[in-house]
Amino acid sequence: MTSTDNKRLLQAAFAALERGDGTLFGECMADDFTWTIIGTTPWSRTYSGKSTVQRELFRPLFAQFAGRYTNRAIRFIAEDDYVVVECRGNVTTKSGQAYNNSYCYVCRFANGKMVELTEYLDTALVEKALLTPG
């Protein structure tokens, strides 16, 4: 697939995420997908494998949310095997904290699937609004 194809795939996934539907985003991930969250928060690390991302990142994260999480893309930049997405998440936690984070996702594709995502975000907000995973 070309960088344009990869960009279109993520544009479709983010159109769904903006409505609170993460199904297509999940389908974009290869089985050996890795998600790295930068920083030194309790959430910061590399999650290796799609099932690990779902079990150790998504499940404990989404369990903290009081409502439906949405994420709106601001811009997409694609080159070679990479698509960079600037985006804004929006949700309130069960404790009443607003968790409206700004992100930059650097995504690498191979064979039409996302194989790596590096997430840059407001780590101070993570520590303020989210409970420690586990």
N, CA, C and O atoms as CSV, one atom per row, in Angstrom:
chain,resi,resn,atom,element,x,y,z
A,1,MET,N,N,0.842,-1.187,0.000
A,1,MET,CA,C,0.000,0.000,0.000
A,1,MET,C,C,0.883,1.245,0.000
A,1,MET,O,O,2.021,1.217,0.468
A,2,THR,N,N,0.346,2.320,-0.526
A,2,THR,CA,C,1.084,3.582,-0.591
A,2,THR,C,C,0.836,4.409,0.670
A,2,THR,O,O,-0.040,4.082,1.472
A,3,SER,N,N,1.602,5.469,0.838
A,3,SER,CA,C,1.379,6.367,1.967
A,3,SER,C,C,-0.018,6.985,1.892
A,3,SER,O,O,-0.649,7.228,2.920
A,4,THR,N,N,-0.493,7.236,0.681
A,4,THR,CA,C,-1.849,7.772,0.501
A,4,THR,C,C,-2.893,6.763,0.956
A,4,THR,O,O,-3.877,7.139,1.593
A,5,ASP,N,N,-2.693,5.483,0.637
A,5,ASP,CA,C,-3.625,4.441,1.088
A,5,ASP,C,C,-3.652,4.367,2.612
A,5,ASP,O,O,-4.722,4.289,3.215
A,6,ASN,N,N,-2.479,4.392,3.230
A,6,ASN,CA,C,-2.395,4.326,4.692
A,6,ASN,C,C,-3.068,5.537,5.330
A,6,ASN,O,O,-3.767,5.414,6.336
A,7,LYS,N,N,-2.851,6.697,4.737
A,7,LYS,CA,C,-3.471,7.929,5.240
A,7,LYS,C,C,-4.994,7.831,5.147
A,7,LYS,O,O,-5.697,8.201,6.088
A,8,ARG,N,N,-5.505,7.336,4.025
A,8,ARG,CA,C,-6.960,7.189,3.859
A,8,ARG,C,C,-7.543,6.218,4.878
A,8,ARG,O,O,-8.636,6.436,5.401
A,9,LEU,N,N,-6.813,5.152,5.154
A,9,LEU,CA,C,-7.260,4.175,6.137
A,9,LEU,C,C,-7.398,4.828,7.516
A,9,LEU,O,O,-8.403,4.635,8.200
A,10,LEU,N,N,-6.388,5.599,7.917
A,10,LEU,CA,C,-6.473,6.273,9.211
A,10,LEU,C,C,-7.512,7.392,9.215
A,10,LEU,O,O,-8.139,7.642,10.244
A,11,GLN,N,N,-7.701,8.058,8.097
A,11,GLN,CA,C,-8.756,9.081,8.025
A,11,GLN,C,C,-10.119,8.449,8.271
A,11,GLN,O,O,-10.947,9.021,8.981
A,12,ALA,N,N,-10.360,7.281,7.694
A,12,ALA,CA,C,-11.627,6.578,7.915
A,12,ALA,C,C,-11.748,6.137,9.374
A,12,ALA,O,O,-12.816,6.256,9.973
A,13,ALA,N,N,-10.655,5.630,9.942
A,13,ALA,CA,C,-10.682,5.189,11.339
A,13,ALA,C,C,-10.965,6.362,12.273
A,13,ALA,O,O,-11.719,6.213,13.234
A,14,PHE,N,N,-10.375,7.518,12.006
A,14,PHE,CA,C,-10.600,8.682,12.854
A,14,PHE,C,C,-11.979,9.299,12.627
A,14,PHE,O,O,-12.530,9.906,13.546
A,15,ALA,N,N,-12.540,9.163,11.455
A,15,ALA,CA,C,-13.919,9.612,11.245
A,15,ALA,C,C,-14.856,8.825,12.161
A,15,ALA,O,O,-15.808,9.377,12.712
A,16,ALA,N,N,-14.576,7.534,12.318
A,16,ALA,CA,C,-15.375,6.705,13.227
A,16,ALA,C,C,-15.063,7.048,14.690
A,16,ALA,O,O,-15.974,7.129,15.514
A,17,LEU,N,N,-13.791,7.248,15.011
A,17,LEU,CA,C,-13.412,7.615,16.384
A,17,LEU,C,C,-14.056,8.931,16.823
A,17,LEU,O,O,-14.385,9.109,17.995
A,18,GLU,N,N,-14.228,9.830,15.893
A,18,GLU,CA,C,-14.874,11.107,16.219
A,18,GLU,C,C,-16.311,10.889,16.680
A,18,GLU,O,O,-16.862,11.708,17.416
A,19,ARG,N,N,-16.916,9.782,16.247
A,19,ARG,CA,C,-18.280,9.408,16.662
A,19,ARG,C,C,-18.255,8.451,17.860
A,19,ARG,O,O,-19.307,8.018,18.331
A,20,GLY,N,N,-17.048,8.120,18.354
A,20,GLY,CA,C,-16.940,7.219,19.491
A,20,GLY,C,C,-16.861,5.755,19.120
A,20,GLY,O,O,-17.039,4.894,19.981
A,21,ASP,N,N,-16.598,5.449,17.858
A,21,ASP,CA,C,-16.513,4.063,17.390
A,21,ASP,C,C,-15.059,3.729,17.069
A,21,ASP,O,O,-14.518,4.214,16.075
A,22,GLY,N,N,-14.431,2.914,17.892
A,22,GLY,CA,C,-13.030,2.554,17.708
A,22,GLY,C,C,-12.811,1.256,16.950
A,22,GLY,O,O,-11.679,0.781,16.857
A,23,THR,N,N,-13.874,0.675,16.407
A,23,THR,CA,C,-13.771,-0.628,15.737
A,23,THR,C,C,-12.769,-0.606,14.586
A,23,THR,O,O,-11.876,-1.451,14.532
A,24,LEU,N,N,-12.904,0.336,13.677
A,24,LEU,CA,C,-12.020,0.394,12.514
A,24,LEU,C,C,-10.577,0.670,12.928
A,24,LEU,O,O,-9.647,0.125,12.333
A,25,PHE,N,N,-10.384,1.506,13.935
A,25,PHE,CA,C,-9.028,1.774,14.421
A,25,PHE,C,C,-8.388,0.470,14.889
A,25,PHE,O,O,-7.228,0.200,14.578
A,26,GLY,N,N,-9.130,-0.328,15.625
A,26,GLY,CA,C,-8.629,-1.625,16.078
A,26,GLY,C,C,-8.332,-2.566,14.925
A,26,GLY,O,O,-7.362,-3.324,14.969
A,27,GLU,N,N,-9.157,-2.521,13.902
A,27,GLU,CA,C,-8.958,-3.377,12.729
A,27,GLU,C,C,-7.726,-2.970,11.926
A,27,GLU,O,O,-7.196,-3.775,11.160
A,28,CYS,N,N,-7.267,-1.738,12.092
A,28,CYS,CA,C,-6.064,-1.269,11.395
A,28,CYS,C,C,-4.792,-1.886,11.963
A,28,CYS,O,O,-3.761,-1.917,11.290
A,29,MET,N,N,-4.859,-2.377,13.202
A,29,MET,CA,C,-3.671,-2.890,13.893
A,29,MET,C,C,-3.310,-4.300,13.436
A,29,MET,O,O,-4.171,-5.175,13.346
A,30,ALA,N,N,-2.031,-4.507,13.150
A,30,ALA,CA,C,-1.517,-5.854,12.875
A,30,ALA,C,C,-1.497,-6.638,14.190
A,30,ALA,O,O,-1.513,-6.044,15.268
A,31,ASP,N,N,-1.463,-7.942,14.101
A,31,ASP,CA,C,-1.416,-8.770,15.305
A,31,ASP,C,C,-0.164,-8.491,16.136
A,31,ASP,O,O,-0.205,-8.575,17.364
A,32,ASP,N,N,0.960,-8.158,15.468
A,32,ASP,CA,C,2.215,-7.877,16.177
A,32,ASP,C,C,2.431,-6.379,16.425
A,32,ASP,O,O,3.559,-5.929,16.624
A,33,PHE,N,N,1.360,-5.638,16.411
A,33,PHE,CA,C,1.344,-4.191,16.625
A,33,PHE,C,C,1.980,-3.816,17.963
A,33,PHE,O,O,1.808,-4.529,18.951
A,34,THR,N,N,2.714,-2.699,18.000
A,34,THR,CA,C,3.226,-2.151,19.259
A,34,THR,C,C,2.760,-0.710,19.427
A,34,THR,O,O,2.719,0.058,18.465
A,35,TRP,N,N,2.412,-0.356,20.651
A,35,TRP,CA,C,1.966,0.999,21.000
A,35,TRP,C,C,2.893,1.499,22.097
A,35,TRP,O,O,2.971,0.900,23.170
A,36,THR,N,N,3.598,2.600,21.829
A,36,THR,CA,C,4.510,3.178,22.806
A,36,THR,C,C,3.960,4.516,23.267
A,36,THR,O,O,3.680,5.395,22.452
A,37,ILE,N,N,3.805,4.668,24.580
A,37,ILE,CA,C,3.402,5.938,25.179
A,37,ILE,C,C,4.652,6.557,25.796
A,37,ILE,O,O,5.303,5.955,26.649
A,38,ILE,N,N,4.971,7.756,25.354
A,38,ILE,CA,C,6.192,8.414,25.814
A,38,ILE,C,C,6.043,8.887,27.258
A,38,ILE,O,O,4.942,8.902,27.808
A,39,GLY,N,N,7.152,9.268,27.854
A,39,GLY,CA,C,7.133,9.872,29.178
A,39,GLY,C,C,7.474,8.906,30.285
A,39,GLY,O,O,7.993,7.813,30.058
A,40,THR,N,N,7.161,9.347,31.504
A,40,THR,CA,C,7.498,8.564,32.689
A,40,THR,C,C,6.272,8.314,33.562
A,40,THR,O,O,6.413,8.031,34.751
A,41,THR,N,N,5.086,8.414,32.998
A,41,THR,CA,C,3.865,8.156,33.766
A,41,THR,C,C,3.726,6.656,34.002
A,41,THR,O,O,4.438,5.867,33.380
A,42,PRO,N,N,2.828,6.255,34.882
A,42,PRO,CA,C,2.585,4.824,35.064
A,42,PRO,C,C,2.067,4.136,33.786
A,42,PRO,O,O,2.166,2.916,33.658
A,43,TRP,N,N,1.529,4.899,32.867
A,43,TRP,CA,C,1.014,4.363,31.604
A,43,TRP,C,C,2.099,4.292,30.524
A,43,TRP,O,O,1.917,3.621,29.508
A,44,SER,N,N,3.219,4.976,30.738
A,44,SER,CA,C,4.270,5.111,29.726
A,44,SER,C,C,5.093,3.832,29.622
A,44,SER,O,O,5.740,3.404,30.578
A,45,ARG,N,N,5.051,3.239,28.438
A,45,ARG,CA,C,5.829,2.035,28.140
A,45,ARG,C,C,5.475,1.595,26.730
A,45,ARG,O,O,4.675,2.244,26.056
A,46,THR,N,N,6.063,0.505,26.285
A,46,THR,CA,C,5.691,-0.094,25.010
A,46,THR,C,C,4.821,-1.312,25.283
A,46,THR,O,O,5.208,-2.219,26.018
A,47,TYR,N,N,3.650,-1.313,24.682
A,47,TYR,CA,C,2.716,-2.435,24.754
A,47,TYR,C,C,2.907,-3.231,23.467
A,47,TYR,O,O,2.663,-2.708,22.380
A,48,SER,N,N,3.336,-4.479,23.571
A,48,SER,CA,C,3.694,-5.283,22.390
A,48,SER,C,C,2.642,-6.344,22.122
A,48,SER,O,O,2.349,-7.183,22.973
A,49,GLY,N,N,2.078,-6.289,20.916
A,49,GLY,CA,C,1.054,-7.229,20.488
A,49,GLY,C,C,-0.325,-6.606,20.597
A,49,GLY,O,O,-0.634,-5.944,21.587
A,50,LYS,N,N,-1.153,-6.816,19.587
A,50,LYS,CA,C,-2.496,-6.252,19.565
A,50,LYS,C,C,-3.301,-6.691,20.788
A,50,LYS,O,O,-4.007,-5.879,21.386
A,51,SER,N,N,-3.203,-7.958,21.162
A,51,SER,CA,C,-3.971,-8.437,22.313
A,51,SER,C,C,-3.477,-7.788,23.609
A,51,SER,O,O,-4.280,-7.517,24.502
A,52,THR,N,N,-2.184,-7.540,23.724
A,52,THR,CA,C,-1.640,-6.862,24.902
A,52,THR,C,C,-2.120,-5.421,24.959
A,52,THR,O,O,-2.473,-4.926,26.030
A,53,VAL,N,N,-2.137,-4.743,23.818
A,53,VAL,CA,C,-2.645,-3.366,23.760
A,53,VAL,C,C,-4.094,-3.342,24.240
A,53,VAL,O,O,-4.472,-2.487,25.041
A,54,GLN,N,N,-4.890,-4.266,23.758
A,54,GLN,CA,C,-6.303,-4.286,24.145
A,54,GLN,C,C,-6.475,-4.611,25.625
A,54,GLN,O,O,-7.291,-3.990,26.305
A,55,ARG,N,N,-5.712,-5.580,26.125
A,55,ARG,CA,C,-5.859,-6.055,27.505
A,55,ARG,C,C,-5.207,-5.118,28.535
A,55,ARG,O,O,-5.807,-4.833,29.571
A,56,GLU,N,N,-3.987,-4.639,28.258
A,56,GLU,CA,C,-3.226,-3.904,29.258
A,56,GLU,C,C,-3.286,-2.387,29.113
A,56,GLU,O,O,-2.940,-1.658,30.042
A,57,LEU,N,N,-3.723,-1.912,27.957
A,57,LEU,CA,C,-3.855,-0.466,27.747
A,57,LEU,C,C,-5.324,-0.072,27.640
A,57,LEU,O,O,-5.832,0.677,28.474
A,58,PHE,N,N,-6.005,-0.576,26.616
A,58,PHE,CA,C,-7.388,-0.150,26.375
A,58,PHE,C,C,-8.338,-0.521,27.509
A,58,PHE,O,O,-9.098,0.328,27.975
A,59,ARG,N,N,-8.307,-1.776,27.960
A,59,ARG,CA,C,-9.268,-2.215,28.972
A,59,ARG,C,C,-9.167,-1.392,30.259
A,59,ARG,O,O,-10.185,-0.870,30.713
A,60,PRO,N,N,-7.971,-1.252,30.870
A,60,PRO,CA,C,-7.928,-0.442,32.101
A,60,PRO,C,C,-8.160,1.048,31.864
A,60,PRO,O,O,-8.681,1.741,32.738
A,61,LEU,N,N,-7.778,1.541,30.692
A,61,LEU,CA,C,-7.996,2.953,30.377
A,61,LEU,C,C,-9.479,3.247,30.216
A,61,LEU,O,O,-10.009,4.152,30.861
A,62,PHE,N,N,-10.146,2.490,29.363
A,62,PHE,CA,C,-11.554,2.748,29.079
A,62,PHE,C,C,-12.445,2.441,30.279
A,62,PHE,O,O,-13.552,2.972,30.367
A,63,ALA,N,N,-11.988,1.593,31.207
A,63,ALA,CA,C,-12.746,1.314,32.426
A,63,ALA,C,C,-12.847,2.555,33.312
A,63,ALA,O,O,-13.730,2.634,34.166
A,64,GLN,N,N,-11.954,3.520,33.116
A,64,GLN,CA,C,-11.963,4.750,33.921
A,64,GLN,C,C,-12.895,5.822,33.360
A,64,GLN,O,O,-13.131,6.839,34.012
A,65,PHE,N,N,-13.422,5.604,32.166
A,65,PHE,CA,C,-14.213,6.638,31.502
A,65,PHE,C,C,-15.695,6.513,31.843
A,65,PHE,O,O,-16.257,5.417,31.857
A,66,ALA,N,N,-16.312,7.654,32.116
A,66,ALA,CA,C,-17.733,7.685,32.454
A,66,ALA,C,C,-18.622,7.647,31.217
A,66,ALA,O,O,-19.768,7.201,31.284
A,67,GLY,N,N,-18.103,8.108,30.110
A,67,GLY,CA,C,-18.888,8.168,28.882
A,67,GLY,C,C,-18.099,7.622,27.714
A,67,GLY,O,O,-17.075,6.959,27.884
A,68,ARG,N,N,-18.589,7.909,26.540
A,68,ARG,CA,C,-17.958,7.432,25.321
A,68,ARG,C,C,-16.775,8.315,24.960
A,68,ARG,O,O,-16.894,9.538,24.885
A,69,TYR,N,N,-15.628,7.676,24.738
A,69,TYR,CA,C,-14.414,8.384,24.336
A,69,TYR,C,C,-14.496,8.720,22.853
A,69,TYR,O,O,-14.852,7.876,22.031
A,70,THR,N,N,-14.164,9.965,22.524
A,70,THR,CA,C,-14.070,10.363,21.120
A,70,THR,C,C,-12.679,10.942,20.875
A,70,THR,O,O,-12.010,11.406,21.798
A,71,ASN,N,N,-12.265,10.903,19.621
A,71,ASN,CA,C,-10.961,11.438,19.240
A,71,ASN,C,C,-11.094,12.039,17.846
A,71,ASN,O,O,-11.434,11.345,16.887
A,72,ARG,N,N,-10.823,13.336,17.748
A,72,ARG,CA,C,-10.985,14.074,16.489
A,72,ARG,C,C,-9.617,14.414,15.906
A,72,ARG,O,O,-8.786,15.037,16.567
A,73,ALA,N,N,-9.398,14.007,14.686
A,73,ALA,CA,C,-8.147,14.312,13.998
A,73,ALA,C,C,-8.143,15.766,13.539
A,73,ALA,O,O,-9.149,16.290,13.060
A,74,ILE,N,N,-6.992,16.398,13.697
A,74,ILE,CA,C,-6.788,17.781,13.249
A,74,ILE,C,C,-6.070,17.782,11.896
A,74,ILE,O,O,-6.411,18.548,10.995
A,75,ARG,N,N,-5.061,16.901,11.777
A,75,ARG,CA,C,-4.316,16.816,10.514
A,75,ARG,C,C,-3.639,15.457,10.394
A,75,ARG,O,O,-3.356,14.782,11.383
A,76,PHE,N,N,-3.392,15.089,9.151
A,76,PHE,CA,C,-2.682,13.863,8.796
A,76,PHE,C,C,-1.511,14.236,7.896
A,76,PHE,O,O,-1.655,15.044,6.979
A,77,ILE,N,N,-0.356,13.644,8.162
A,77,ILE,CA,C,0.814,13.830,7.307
A,77,ILE,C,C,1.339,12.440,6.983
A,77,ILE,O,O,1.622,11.655,7.888
A,78,ALA,N,N,1.472,12.134,5.703
A,78,ALA,CA,C,1.898,10.792,5.301
A,78,ALA,C,C,3.150,10.857,4.433
A,78,ALA,O,O,3.261,11.684,3.528
A,79,GLU,N,N,4.088,9.961,4.734
A,79,GLU,CA,C,5.309,9.834,3.944
A,79,GLU,C,C,5.849,8.420,4.121
A,79,GLU,O,O,5.957,7.918,5.240
A,80,ASP,N,N,6.183,7.792,3.013
A,80,ASP,CA,C,6.706,6.421,3.035
A,80,ASP,C,C,5.744,5.518,3.811
A,80,ASP,O,O,4.557,5.463,3.490
A,81,ASP,N,N,6.246,4.810,4.829
A,81,ASP,CA,C,5.416,3.886,5.613
A,81,ASP,C,C,4.775,4.543,6.829
A,81,ASP,O,O,4.170,3.861,7.656
A,82,TYR,N,N,4.902,5.867,6.941
A,82,TYR,CA,C,4.443,6.562,8.144
A,82,TYR,C,C,3.253,7.472,7.868
A,82,TYR,O,O,3.146,8.098,6.814
A,83,VAL,N,N,2.358,7.521,8.861
A,83,VAL,CA,C,1.289,8.509,8.890
A,83,VAL,C,C,1.330,9.130,10.280
A,83,VAL,O,O,1.298,8.424,11.287
A,84,VAL,N,N,1.401,10.459,10.324
A,84,VAL,CA,C,1.389,11.195,11.578
A,84,VAL,C,C,0.014,11.839,11.711
A,84,VAL,O,O,-0.492,12.464,10.778
A,85,VAL,N,N,-0.580,11.671,12.894
A,85,VAL,CA,C,-1.916,12.202,13.150
A,85,VAL,C,C,-1.855,13.111,14.371
A,85,VAL,O,O,-1.449,12.687,15.453
A,86,GLU,N,N,-2.259,14.352,14.189
A,86,GLU,CA,C,-2.469,15.259,15.313
A,86,GLU,C,C,-3.945,15.167,15.651
A,86,GLU,O,O,-4.796,15.331,14.776
A,87,CYS,N,N,-4.260,14.902,16.925
A,87,CYS,CA,C,-5.659,14.672,17.268
A,87,CYS,C,C,-5.966,15.114,18.697
A,87,CYS,O,O,-5.066,15.385,19.491
A,88,ARG,N,N,-7.264,15.180,19.002
A,88,ARG,CA,C,-7.745,15.630,20.310
A,88,ARG,C,C,-8.773,14.630,20.839
A,88,ARG,O,O,-9.813,14.398,20.224
A,89,GLY,N,N,-8.453,14.043,22.001
A,89,GLY,CA,C,-9.385,13.135,22.656
A,89,GLY,C,C,-10.308,13.904,23.583
A,89,GLY,O,O,-9.987,15.006,24.028
A,90,ASN,N,N,-11.462,13.307,23.869
A,90,ASN,CA,C,-12.445,13.971,24.717
A,90,ASN,C,C,-13.246,12.931,25.491
A,90,ASN,O,O,-13.896,12.068,24.901
A,91,VAL,N,N,-13.192,13.023,26.828
A,91,VAL,CA,C,-13.985,12.143,27.689
A,91,VAL,C,C,-13.885,12.665,29.115
A,91,VAL,O,O,-12.985,13.438,29.443
A,92,THR,N,N,-14.809,12.240,29.950
A,92,THR,CA,C,-14.761,12.523,31.382
A,92,THR,C,C,-14.563,11.209,32.113
A,92,THR,O,O,-15.169,10.198,31.758
A,93,THR,N,N,-13.716,11.220,33.136
A,93,THR,CA,C,-13.483,9.996,33.899
A,93,THR,C,C,-14.631,9.776,34.892
A,93,THR,O,O,-15.419,10.686,35.150
A,94,LYS,N,N,-14.715,8.586,35.433
A,94,LYS,CA,C,-15.743,8.263,36.419
A,94,LYS,C,C,-15.595,9.100,37.677
A,94,LYS,O,O,-16.560,9.282,38.419
A,95,SER,N,N,-14.375,9.617,37.927
A,95,SER,CA,C,-14.161,10.490,39.089
A,95,SER,C,C,-14.521,11.942,38.794
A,95,SER,O,O,-14.383,12.803,39.664
A,96,GLY,N,N,-14.980,12.221,37.576
A,96,GLY,CA,C,-15.410,13.568,37.213
A,96,GLY,C,C,-14.338,14.440,36.595
A,96,GLY,O,O,-14.588,15.611,36.312
A,97,GLN,N,N,-13.138,13.892,36.378
A,97,GLN,CA,C,-12.039,14.647,35.763
A,97,GLN,C,C,-12.223,14.711,34.244
A,97,GLN,O,O,-12.526,13.706,33.600
A,98,ALA,N,N,-12.037,15.891,33.695
A,98,ALA,CA,C,-12.009,16.009,32.234
A,98,ALA,C,C,-10.690,15.416,31.749
A,98,ALA,O,O,-9.616,15.769,32.235
A,99,TYR,N,N,-10.793,14.521,30.797
A,99,TYR,CA,C,-9.582,13.963,30.184
A,99,TYR,C,C,-9.650,14.266,28.694
A,99,TYR,O,O,-9.993,13.413,27.876
A,100,ASN,N,N,-9.312,15.507,28.371
A,100,ASN,CA,C,-9.348,16.008,27.001
A,100,ASN,C,C,-7.909,16.255,26.573
A,100,ASN,O,O,-7.399,17.372,26.667
A,101,ASN,N,N,-7.267,15.196,26.103
A,101,ASN,CA,C,-5.844,15.255,25.820
A,101,ASN,C,C,-5.582,15.588,24.360
A,101,ASN,O,O,-6.403,15.317,23.484
A,102,SER,N,N,-4.429,16.176,24.121
A,102,SER,CA,C,-3.936,16.448,22.771
A,102,SER,C,C,-2.854,15.424,22.471
A,102,SER,O,O,-2.000,15.144,23.311
A,103,TYR,N,N,-2.897,14.867,21.262
A,103,TYR,CA,C,-1.983,13.790,20.902
A,103,TYR,C,C,-1.296,14.057,19.570
A,103,TYR,O,O,-1.802,14.785,18.716
A,104,CYS,N,N,-0.145,13.454,19.426
A,104,CYS,CA,C,0.487,13.276,18.130
A,104,CYS,C,C,0.839,11.796,18.055
A,104,CYS,O,O,1.640,11.297,18.845
A,105,TYR,N,N,0.231,11.100,17.095
A,105,TYR,CA,C,0.492,9.680,16.875
A,105,TYR,C,C,1.390,9.540,15.650
A,105,TYR,O,O,1.060,10.033,14.571
A,106,VAL,N,N,2.511,8.875,15.819
A,106,VAL,CA,C,3.387,8.550,14.700
A,106,VAL,C,C,3.176,7.066,14.431
A,106,VAL,O,O,3.566,6.215,15.231
A,107,CYS,N,N,2.552,6.769,13.294
A,107,CYS,CA,C,2.133,5.404,12.972
A,107,CYS,C,C,2.936,4.865,11.798
A,107,CYS,O,O,3.080,5.526,10.770
A,108,ARG,N,N,3.456,3.656,11.967
A,108,ARG,CA,C,4.163,2.985,10.868
A,108,ARG,C,C,3.309,1.835,10.369
A,108,ARG,O,O,2.738,1.074,11.150
A,109,PHE,N,N,3.236,1.725,9.046
A,109,PHE,CA,C,2.440,0.698,8.388
A,109,PHE,C,C,3.322,-0.300,7.660
A,109,PHE,O,O,4.417,0.031,7.205
A,110,ALA,N,N,2.826,-1.530,7.557
A,110,ALA,CA,C,3.443,-2.565,6.732
A,110,ALA,C,C,2.321,-3.465,6.228
A,110,ALA,O,O,1.484,-3.921,7.007
A,111,ASN,N,N,2.310,-3.714,4.945
A,111,ASN,CA,C,1.308,-4.599,4.338
A,111,ASN,C,C,-0.123,-4.205,4.664
A,111,ASN,O,O,-0.974,-5.066,4.890
A,112,GLY,N,N,-0.389,-2.896,4.688
A,112,GLY,CA,C,-1.752,-2.417,4.890
A,112,GLY,C,C,-2.241,-2.408,6.320
A,112,GLY,O,O,-3.422,-2.159,6.566
A,113,LYS,N,N,-1.352,-2.676,7.279
A,113,LYS,CA,C,-1.726,-2.679,8.691
A,113,LYS,C,C,-0.778,-1.786,9.481
A,113,LYS,O,O,0.387,-1.623,9.118
A,114,MET,N,N,-1.286,-1.217,10.550
A,114,MET,CA,C,-0.457,-0.439,11.450
A,114,MET,C,C,0.374,-1.417,12.290
A,114,MET,O,O,-0.177,-2.313,12.931
A,115,VAL,N,N,1.688,-1.241,12.284
A,115,VAL,CA,C,2.559,-2.129,13.055
A,115,VAL,C,C,3.196,-1.427,14.261
A,115,VAL,O,O,3.648,-2.085,15.199
A,116,GLU,N,N,3.230,-0.102,14.232
A,116,GLU,CA,C,3.779,0.665,15.357
A,116,GLU,C,C,3.015,1.972,15.497
A,116,GLU,O,O,2.627,2.596,14.509
A,117,LEU,N,N,2.810,2.367,16.736
A,117,LEU,CA,C,2.263,3.689,17.031
A,117,LEU,C,C,3.048,4.235,18.219
A,117,LEU,O,O,3.152,3.585,19.259
A,118,THR,N,N,3.599,5.434,18.052
A,118,THR,CA,C,4.239,6.144,19.159
A,118,THR,C,C,3.351,7.331,19.478
A,118,THR,O,O,3.029,8.142,18.610
A,119,GLU,N,N,2.959,7.417,20.752
A,119,GLU,CA,C,2.005,8.423,21.208
A,119,GLU,C,C,2.704,9.500,22.023
A,119,GLU,O,O,3.332,9.210,23.041
A,120,TYR,N,N,2.592,10.745,21.569
A,120,TYR,CA,C,3.076,11.919,22.296
A,120,TYR,C,C,1.835,12.627,22.824
A,120,TYR,O,O,0.876,12.834,22.080
A,121,LEU,N,N,1.843,13.004,24.110
A,121,LEU,CA,C,0.648,13.548,24.728
A,121,LEU,C,C,1.014,14.395,25.937
A,121,LEU,O,O,2.184,14.498,26.304
A,122,ASP,N,N,0.006,14.999,26.549
A,122,ASP,CA,C,0.186,15.800,27.756
A,122,ASP,C,C,0.282,14.838,28.940
A,122,ASP,O,O,-0.737,14.392,29.467
A,123,THR,N,N,1.506,14.522,29.354
A,123,THR,CA,C,1.702,13.550,30.426
A,123,THR,C,C,1.261,14.095,31.786
A,123,THR,O,O,0.880,13.317,32.661
A,124,ALA,N,N,1.305,15.407,31.977
A,124,ALA,CA,C,0.823,15.985,33.234
A,124,ALA,C,C,-0.672,15.723,33.389
A,124,ALA,O,O,-1.141,15.446,34.493
A,125,LEU,N,N,-1.415,15.808,32.303
A,125,LEU,CA,C,-2.851,15.522,32.343
A,125,LEU,C,C,-3.096,14.050,32.648
A,125,LEU,O,O,-4.023,13.720,33.388
A,126,VAL,N,N,-2.285,13.169,32.094
A,126,VAL,CA,C,-2.403,11.738,32.392
A,126,VAL,C,C,-2.296,11.529,33.892
A,126,VAL,O,O,-3.130,10.846,34.485
A,127,GLU,N,N,-1.275,12.111,34.509
A,127,GLU,CA,C,-1.059,11.924,35.934
A,127,GLU,C,C,-2.130,12.595,36.798
A,127,GLU,O,O,-2.407,12.148,37.910
A,128,LYS,N,N,-2.719,13.655,36.287
A,128,LYS,CA,C,-3.765,14.354,37.028
A,128,LYS,C,C,-5.110,13.636,36.939
A,128,LYS,O,O,-5.817,13.521,37.939
A,129,ALA,N,N,-5.462,13.159,35.759
A,129,ALA,CA,C,-6.826,12.671,35.524
A,129,ALA,C,C,-6.992,11.150,35.627
A,129,ALA,O,O,-8.094,10.670,35.896
A,130,LEU,N,N,-5.918,10.389,35.418
A,130,LEU,CA,C,-6.074,8.936,35.362
A,130,LEU,C,C,-5.489,8.262,36.600
A,130,LEU,O,O,-4.491,8.709,37.164
A,131,LEU,N,N,-6.131,7.189,36.997
A,131,LEU,CA,C,-5.604,6.339,38.047
A,131,LEU,C,C,-4.500,5.462,37.472
A,131,LEU,O,O,-4.451,5.237,36.263
A,132,THR,N,N,-3.627,4.972,38.321
A,132,THR,CA,C,-2.550,4.090,37.891
A,132,THR,C,C,-3.154,2.790,37.348
A,132,THR,O,O,-4.057,2.226,37.965
A,133,PRO,N,N,-2.664,2.313,36.199
A,133,PRO,CA,C,-3.214,1.058,35.659
A,133,PRO,C,C,-2.848,-0.125,36.554
A,133,PRO,O,O,-1.863,-0.105,37.292
A,134,GLY,N,N,-3.683,-1.148,36.453
A,134,GLY,CA,C,-3.341,-2.367,37.189
A,134,GLY,C,C,-4.349,-2.669,38.171
A,134,GLY,O,O,-4.234,-3.662,38.890
